[in-house]
Amino acid sequence: MLIDIKQGNILDIEADLMIVNLFEGVKAPGGATGAVDKALGGAISQLIELGDCSGKLGETTLLYTHGALPTPRVLVVGLGEATSFDGKQARVAAAKAIRAAKNAKARQVTTITHGAGIGDMDPIDAAQALVEATLLESYEMPADRSAKEDRPTIETVTIVEFDADNIPLLETGAQIGRIIAESAMFARDLAATPSNIATPTYIANKAVAMAQEVGLESHVMDWGEMEELGMNILLAVAKGSDEPPKFVILEHNKARADELPTIVFVGKGVTFDTGGYSLKRTDGMWQMKYDMSGAANVLGILRAAALLDLPLHVVGLTPLVENMINGHAQKPGDVYKGMTGKTMEVISTDAEGRMILADALAYAGRYKADAVIDQATLTGAISIALGAQAAGLFTEEDDLKTRLLAAAEATGERVWPMPMYDEYKDYIKSDFADVKNSTAPNRFAGVSTSAKFLQHFIEDYPWAHLDIAGVSWTKKPRPMYPKGAAAFGVRLLVQMLRNWEEA
């Protein structure tokens, strides 16, 4: 999709459809909406009076101009209440509007920014929100079909601004929005790609190609290098597959590591998860191709960090494996020693994500980071606890929690703090190793005990764990999250990085 910015009067520009907006409770529309209303002989005002156009957040109303304007159709989108208007509302409005325009089979769309006028939103932020939401809402997962489907596609969205002084600001915001949205879509594509294609090697190759494109330093460790480092817990999972494991390391501003804050992201990269000998149920197992969403998100975050040229040293660590079954696969009761010398007992081979993260978090210790954040589709239990409304946040670092909650508030990618009580350690005590990887068959405290397991393997650094299992695949579409791979966490953590020096 082409995003264009043009200075001028939106009423004079030809398109298939024009998008304007309305705050809830407004009786006499002003600005561009008021100008359209006047050109259409008060048609919008009449709909407001009749109650057919209320301005409620995300509500859309389609009008026909009957030759009164160069554009044959006008879409009015509701912005909600002006007193509570923010970037989240702007994104919802933009997403709802572009969805309605797509359903109307428009190809060329003109729009004003949402909230940059009466909403008193900074023009840069308004343009970012508009472009971000427009692209994310328009996303479609990759599909391999023999016959090409003729789906409605919006080719161009032109943002029209009357004030010439605002054009550079809108261009800046639009560029930020495009980078963040396209980085999230990069992660979505990886998570949605079938696992017979998106193997550990495939994803590692994609990561290296992306790194070269945007200017990141990259290194991929193979089995031998991981074995030399003592990553035996990670390799225990990989033993069950014919696909070789990979460990991708990406760095932004590596040359300036000594002078900049260092933030490390670790992402679970299980490219397919059968559950191993602790076999999963067949219903829904197809979806386990998305069990590398944490790793995909890390790649998306590093892409955005590079293109936004953030003044931070940002590191991405993505252990990539398949969890399969063969004569070499890990078994319940096995004991393995990780790279720090700490040991763990396998209780469930389906608790493999925390195993690969154990060695990845140990590896993260060499960066002496200001913060290490891992994200993983780790537990089904987090979906029971929080549904699809938020990711689980586990940390004992108040500063890091504050940063993540602030980023969640700004982006709408919500996280909910979960308990990390010391008593949870008792659940994962092992008779044969330092810890065990599961409390099965006991299902109590599944989310917090998984976080305690990870905490056992971290080194001396501030750490947070995000369990994104409930939010990484959208079953019921919502604004900016069409059905399928969600890349939930990319916008959240990029926002945290952008705010790092301000906190």
C-alpha positions, 0 to 999 in steps of 0.5 A: 500500500502506498501512503502519500502526503499531500498539501491542499484542500481534501475537497478538491482531490479525486479519490474513490472514497474520502475519510473524515471524522467526528467526535462524539456529541458534536452537533455542528461538525467543524474543520474538514468534516464541516466543509464536507457537510457544507458541500453536501448541503448539511447531509452530515448534520442531518444524520447527526440530528437523526442519530445515524451518525453519533461519533462513537469510537469506530462507528462509520457512516457512508455518504454519497456525494452525487457529484457535489465533490470530486470524490463519489463517497465520504466515510465519517468515522467516530473518534469517541469522546474528545475529553479522553481522546488519545493515540489508542482512539486514533488508531481504532478510528483509523483501523475501523475507517480503512476496514470500511473503505476496503469493504466498500471496494475503494482503491484510492482513499483520501483522509485527514489525520484523526485528532490533529485538529480539535483533538489537539494531538501532536501532528507527528503522533497523529500521522504515526497512529494513522499509518500504523493502524491503516497498515496493520488493519490491512494486513493479510497473512501469506497464503499459497492458493492455486487460484488467485482470489480477487479481493478488494485492495486499497492501493493508495491512501493519501493523507491531506493536510491544509496547513503547509507547515504541518507537512514535514511533521506528518511525513516524520510521523508517517515514516515512524508508523510505517516502520513500526507497522511493517516490522510487526507485519514482518513478524506476523508473516514468519508466525503465519508461515507453515512450519514445513517452510519456516524451519529454524534454518529458514527463519535464521536465513530471514533474520540474516537477510533482514539484518543486512538490509537494515544495518544490524550485526548478525551471527547464527550459532549452529549445533556445534557452537551451542554445544561448546557453550554448554547449551544442553538444555536447549539442545535437548529439545532439538534432539527430537527433530531432523531440523538442525537448531539455530541461535540467532544473535542480532545487534543494533549499535554494537560498536557503541555498546560501551556508551549506550544503554543495553537492552536485550530481547529474548524470544522463544522460537519453537518453529513447531511444537508437537509436545514431544512424548508428552503429546499435544491433542490433535485439535489445534495442533496445526496452530503450533507453527506460531510457537515461534511468535516470541522469536519473530517479535524479537526480529521485528523489534530489532528491525524497527530499532535499526530503521528508527536509529534508536540511540540504544544498544539493542540485542536480539536473541532467538533460539530456534528449534522444532519439538518433535519425536524420534529415537533421540528425543528428550523423555520425561525423567531426563536430566540436563545441565545448562550453560551456567551449570544449573540442572533441570529435570524433564517432567513434561516434554511439552514444557520445551519453551522454557527449556530453550529460554533457560540457555538463552537467558543464561547467554544474555548474561554476557551483555551486562544489560540494563534490562533483559526481556523475554517473550514467549508463547509459554503457557496455555494457563495464561490464556485461561487467566487473561484471555486474549485481552493482555499478556502476562507480565512477570518481573520483580523490577519496579522500574522495568514494570513501570516502563512496560506498563507505560508502553502498554498504555500508549500502544494499547498492547496491554500487559497485566502484572502477575505474581512472582512469590518465592513460594512458587519455587517449591512447586518446581523443586526436583528430587533429581536436579536443581529444578523441574520444568513442569508441575504436571500433573498438578495444574495449579499456578502454571503461569507463575511457576513457569516464570520462576523456572525461567528466573532460576536461569537468569544472571545478574540483570534486571529481567522481565518475562512476557507470556504472550500465548493468549495474544499471539494469534487472533481468533476474533478480529479487532482493530489492527489485529485481523484474524491470524498472527498478531505480532503482539509485543512488537509495538509495545516493546518498540514504544518502550525503547523509544521512551527509554531515555525519557523514563 
